[in-house]
Amino acid sequence: MENTLKSILERQHFSNESSSIIEKENLLPLGLLNRLHANYPNHSAIMESRELMFKTQKHYAGLNGFREIVDILNHHGIDIGYKLERELFIQVYRFLATQFVLNAINWKNYEQDSLFQLVFPQPGMMNPQTLKAYKEAKSEEERQSLITDYIRRNTNPHDGKQQLNKPWFENDEGDLVVLEGSQHKYPQCQLIFDQTTQSCFAFCTYCFRHAQVRGDEDMFNQIDIKPVHDYLRKHKEVTDLLLTGGDGGYMPYERLKAYAMPLVEDPELIHIKTLRIGSRALSYQPDLFLTHDYQKILELFKILTDNGVQLVWMSHFSTPREVLNPTTIAAIRRLRLYGVVVKSQSPMMNHISLFTDEKGKVDIERSAQNWIDLGNIFAMLSVGFHSIYCARPTGEHHYFTVPLSEINKVFCKIYRSLPSINRPSRYITMTSSAGKISILGTLDIQGQKVFALKFNESRNMEWMDPVFLAKYDEKENTLEKLIPFEGEKHFFEDELIEIENEKQEALGRRLNKL
């Protein structure tokens, strides 16, 4: 098979527009493609030639979109089964898939394909009792009532008490302003959930932000931009602004410009040093970056970097398959060409980027190798490996998680196998209301095995200084449930309660003044 750039572009069905950009900007040098493919042929789609099964639309959304996909698959002789169970999941958590990711799935072996696991609801995700009740419901009204009750009781959409992170301030007129689409939990970084970033390019089955994409009443939703800049002027400790969602990459140019340009033009915002965009666009719709329409956003990024504002594209790659295709590689290289720093942070999720054998035992070697390969691929593409984190206790946590003791074994294998400059920037982490806690490893103290833990972000940043210990537990999958090695409480617990109460009471006191 001929492997010229022209043949690769033709086999991958690039448009004339994208092909022209790739050739002009040297986004797919053959030396790079050949080296990536030669090192990781088991993950690579670089040299593949495949019929495009999905051609008619860019996105397939909701139940109707899912059913359209099933019809197309059936037409090609593929039956993924479990339709009712998958549709129950969709009604609770929603469904969205791009043409790109659907065509990237290996439908000849879809059950083992990480992208299929990432986007499509799977049997076993919904608990059996709820599924049984859904099947036995006598009417659509009864089914919808069951779904509403399930969302309220079981999905835990704001784990870690995220509502406490909503910032507020008094403006120059003395009026109270609450940033309804923001979180400011750690001093240096403020999160923005803009009204334009509530959706995604595709929905991950493990989504930690399902309240956003579902449109819950208590979702974070920033409508006005001015109060964000007003807040930043009063909070000089903030250095990083993170546009997230949903998907931060969903923000249109004019809206993004309205957030970004004051960071350059306003001397009162000179303390902002980094604008981060949290996005899975590089996984789900990388062709977005290879268009003339995207040029103006790239030029905006260049203005930021030329004025000392680091632009970081925080991607969420969790498997090599998401990276090793010509479209994603070209998109990464185009972002970097315009001064963008590309990094990746992603959770270690059972069935997607962590694997068990037939008996349900974690396959340490296979699971670690997924991340070892990914870390080295990042290095070859100059993508920063920011972090790996544990499944958060939200959504169908039971399906995606395994015991922390097993996760620690996998991470230790990853960490010692990668060269130092290719490793994640911190040990594997889990988020709670207190902050982000890393598992440093295990040790024996007087014959007792313990976990060594350390904050890498916390509500009181001084909590990051000490290492603290928890009793080793073979089965526990949630860090905040680990039992302290000594005493009844971890060192930060009493102060955490005080901080949480104070946050609630401070806003209450201010509201009472109105």
N, C-alpha and C positions, 0 to 999 in steps of 0.2 A: 504493500500500500504506500502510495506516494505521500510524503510528509512535508510538502512545501507549505508555506503560510497560506497560499491561495487554496490548496486542497483542504487544509484544516478549516478555513473560513467557510468553504462550501459544505463540508461534511457537517459542520455545526450550525448550518442554516443562518449565518449572520446576514443581516440586512445590508444593502449597499451603503447606507449611511454609516452603520457601525464598522463595516469593513474598511471604509475610507478613513475613519478616525483611527482605527487600530494600525493601519499601515502608515499613516502620516505621523503618528506619535510613537511608533515603535513599541506598542503595548504587548505584543506577543513575540518576542525574540525566540527563534527556534532553539537556540542553545539552552535557554531556560526551560522551555517546554520539554525538550528531550531529556534534560537532567531530571526534572520532576517526574516524568513518566517512567524513566529507567529506574529511579529509586523506589517508586511507589506504584507499580503497575496494578497491584490488587485494589488500590483506591481510585486510580486515575480514569477519568473520562476524556482525557486530552485527545487521544487518538481514536475515539469512538466514532462510529457512523451508525446512526439510528433513525428509523422513521419517526417523525413527529406525530404522536397520537392526538395531541391537543393543539388545535390550530385556530379555532373560531373566536376565542375571546381571551383577554388578558387575565381575568380573574374569574373564579368560580366561588360563589359566596352562599352561605347558609344552607338550609335543607335543599332548596331548589338546585343550587350549584353542586352540592354533593350528589344529588340524584342524577344530574346531567353527567357527572364524571362516571358514575356507576353504569349509566346507559352506554357511554362511549367505551368503557372497558368491556362491557358485555358484548358489544358489537365486535370487539377484537378477541372474543373468546376468553375473557378474564372475569372471574367471579370472586370478588374479595369477601363475600359472605357477611354474616353478622349485621345485616342491614339495620334491623330494629335497634340493636344495642348501640351501634354507631350513631344512629339518629337521635337516640336519647342523649348521648353525650353532646351532640351538636346543639340540642335545644337548651342544654344547661350552659355550655361554654362557647358556643358558636363555632363556625367553620369558615375558613377562607384559604384558598390555595391559588397560586399564580400559575399561569401557563408554563413559565420557566421551570418551576419546581416539579410540576406534574410530568413534564417531558424529561426531567433529570432522573426520575425514579426508574430503576431497573425493573420493569414490569414482568420480566421473565423470572425474577426471584424477589418479588416485592416484599414478601414476609420478612426477609432478612435485610431489607434495604433500610438504612437509618433514616433516610428522608421520608419514607413511607411512615415509619414510626413517629417521626417528628411532627407530621402534618395531619395524619389520618387517625381518628379515634380507633382504639384497639379493644378487642374483647378482653374483659377483665379490668378495664379502667373503672367502670361504674360498679358500685357494690351490688351483690346479687339480690338483696332484698328490694332495693329500689327498682332494679330491672324487672324483677318478678311482678311488682306492683304495677309498673308501667305496662307490661304485657297484658295484665289482667284488667286494666282500666276499662270501664264500660263506655266511656265517651271521651271526646276530645277535651271537654271541659274538665273532666276528672284528671286527665293526663296533665293538662296545664297547671292545675292546682298542685299536683304532685311535684312538678318541676319547680314551681315557685317556692314551695315549702323546702325542697331539697337545697335550692340555692341559699335560702335563708339559714338553714340549719347546718349544712355540711361543707360549704365551699370555702369558708374563712377567707374572704377576698382581701382583707386588710391585715394580714398577719404582721406581727411585730408592732402592733399599735401605731400604724402609719398615720392615722388621723391626728395624732399628737404632733406630727412633724409639720403641720400646716402653719406657715409663718404669718405674722400680722404686724402692723405698725400704725403709728399716728402720723397723718400727713401734716403739712404745714398749717392747715386750717384747724387742726386738732381732731379731725375725723378719724374714726377707726377704719382701717383698710385691711381686709383679710385676703391673702393670696389663695384663692380657692383651688388653683391649679398648680400648687407648688409644695415642695417639701424641703425643709432646711433642718436636717438632723445633726449633721456634722459641720463644724465651723467653716471649713474651706469650700464646701461644695453645696450649691443650691440646685435642686431639681425643678424642672418646669414640665408640666403636662399640658401642653398647649391644646386649644380647641381643634387645631388642624392635625394633631398627631394622635388622636384617640383611636384610630384604626391602625392596621398593620398591612404589610404586603401579603403576608400569610399568617395564620395563627398557629403557634406551637401548641401541641396537646398539653404540655405541662404549664402553660401560661401562668405566671405569677401575678399578672395584672389583669385578670379576667373581669374585674369590676369596670375597668376602663373600656375594654372592647365590647363588653355587654351593655354598657351604658347605664350602670346602676345609679341610683339617685345620689349616693354618697361618693361618686367618682371624683377624682381630681380633674379640674377642667379650668384652665386659665384662658379667659376671654380677652381681657385687656392687657396690653403689653406695658403700658406706661407704669403701672404700679410695680412691676418687676424691677424696672430701672430705679424707681424711687426707693424701693427697699434696698437695692444694692448700694445706693449712695449712702445709706445710713448704716450699712454693714460692711465695713472695710476688711473684716476677717475673711470674707468670701473671695476666693481666687478663681474658682471654677464654676461655670454655669453649664449644667447638663440638660440638654433638650431630650426628653424621653417621651414615653407614652404608655400604651400603643408603641408607635415607632417614630422616633425623632426624625428619621429620614423622609417621612411623609410630608414634612412641612414645605409648602410652596415657597417660591423664591421671594416674593414681596414680603411675606410674613417673616421669613428667615432674615431678610435684610433689615426689617424693623427691629428685630432683636439684636442683630450683630453690629450694625453701624454705630449706634451710640457707644459701644465698647471702644471704638476707634476714635470717635469724634468728641466725646465728652470727657474732659479732664477729671471729673468727679468719679469716673468709672475706670480710671487707669489701673486700679488695683486688680481688675479682672485680667487674668493671665492666660486662661484657657477656656475655650468653648468646646464642650463635648457634645457629640450627637450619638445617642444610643440607638442602634438600628440593626435589623437583620436583612436590610436590602441587599447586601452582598451575597447572602445565601438565597434569597427568595426572588429578587428581581435585579440582578446585576446588570442586565442590559439597559436599565435606567441610566446608568452613568455613561453609556456609549452612544449618546445622542447629541445633536447640536443644541437641543433645548436645554440640556444640563450644563452647557458651557457657562451660562451666566452665574450659576451657583458655584461652579469651580472658580470663576474669576472673583466671586465674593470671598471664597475661602482664601484665595491668594492675597486679597487686600488685607484680610485679618492677619495672616502670617507675616506679611510685609510690615505690619505695624506692631509686631511683637505679641500678638494674641495667638497662642497655639491652637490649632484646630485639630481635634482628635476625633476620629471616626471609631467609636466603640462598637465593633462588630461582636457577634455572638456565635462564632463557629464552635461546634462541639465534635465534628467528625471530619476526617480528611476529605470525604466525598463532597462536602459542601464547598471545598476550596479548589479541588483539582479538576476544574473544567475551564476551558479557554475564556468563557465569558466573565467568570469571577476573577480570574487572574488578570485579565485586561482591565477590569473595573478597579481592582486594587492598585494596579500600576498607574492608572490615570489619576486616581486620587492623590497618590504620592507625587506625581508629576507636578501637581499644583500646590505642593507644600503641606498636604494633609498627613498627619501621623495616624496610621492605622494600627489599632490594637484589638485584642480579642479577650473577652471574658465570657465564660459559659458554665452552666451547671453540669455536674456529672450525674446523668440520669439513667436509671435502669432501662434497658431495652433500646436505648439510643446510643449512649456513649459509655455504658457500663453493661457488662454481660454476665449472665448466669448459665450454668449447664443444665442438663435435663432434670437434675434433682433440685434445682433452685439454688445451688451453691455458686457464689460469685467466682467467676473465672478471672483470677488476678492477672494472669499473663495477658490474656486477650484484651481485658479492659484497659490495662496500663499501656499496652502497645498502641491502642487507638490514640491516646494522648501523646505518647512519645513521638509517633509519626507526625501527629498534628503540630507539635512543638518544633520539630525540625523543618517541616514544610513552611511554617511561619517564618523561620529564619531565612529560608531560601527566597522568600518574598518580602523580607524586611517588615514583617508584621510583628508588633510587640505582643508577647504572651503575658497578658495582664494577670489573669487569675482563673482558677477553677473553684466553684463553690458547690455546696450540697443543696439538694432539693429543699426548697422552703416548705413549711407545713401549711400549704394552701392547695386548693383544688384536689385532685386525686393523688395526694401525696403517697398513699400506700403503694401505688403502682410503680412509681418512679424511684422510690428510695430503697436502700438496703441498710443494714446496721453500720453505724459509724466505725466500728472496729474493722469492718471489711473495706470501707472507703479509705480508711487510714492506710491499710496495706497497699491498696491500689496506688494511692498518691505517693507513698514512700518509694514504690517501684518507679513511678514516673520521675520523681525528683532526682533520684540517684542515677537514672539512666540518661537524662538529658545533660548536655554540656551546660556549664553555669550560665552562659549568656543566653541560652535558649529556654531556661526554666521559667515557670510562672513567677511573678514578682513577689508572691507571698504564698504561705502554706494554705492548704484547702480550708475553706471558710464556710460558716453558716450564719445567717442573719437572724437577729432577734430584736426585741425592743431595746435591749441594752446596747446592741451594736453588732459588729461583725467579729466573730470569734474564730480563730484559727486553731486547728489541731496540729500541734508541733510534733506529736508522736506519743510514745508510751515509755514508761520506765517502771522499775520495781523499787518500792520503798518498804524495807523491812518485810519482804516476802509478799507484799501486796502490789498488784499491777494497777497502774493509774494512767489516765490521760493527762498530758501536759498541754495546757491551753493558754492562749494569749489573744487579747483584743488587737485588731489592726484598725478598727474604727470604733468609737464609743460615744455615748451621750456625754460622759465626762472624759475628755481626751487623756487625762492622767491615768485612767484605768488601763491604758495601753502599755504602761511601764512594766507591771509585774507579770510574771508567769504564774498561773494558778493551776491547781490540780483537781481532778474529778475521778471518782472511782471508775475503774474499767468496767464496761458493760458490753457483753457480747451481742446483745439484741437491740439496744436503744438506737433510734435513728434520728433523734432530735437533740441538739447540743444543750438547749436550755433545760432539758429534763435530766441531764446527768447529775448525779449526787455528789456534793463536795467531798473531797477526801477527808478533810478534817472540819469539824463543826457542822452546824445545821444549815448554814447559808454560805454562798460564795461571797467574797469580800465586798462586792459592789451592790448586793441585792437591796439592802436598806436604803442606800442613797438613790438607787434606781427608782424605788417607790416614791421617794421624796421628789425627785425630778419630774416623774410622770404626773404626780398630784399637782405640783407647782405649775406645770404647763397647762393643765386643765383649769386650775383656779385663777391663774393670771388673766386668761382670756375672759373668764367669768366675771372677774372684778371689773375689767374694762368695759364689758358689755353692760354691767349694772350702772355705769356712769351715764349711759345714753338716756 
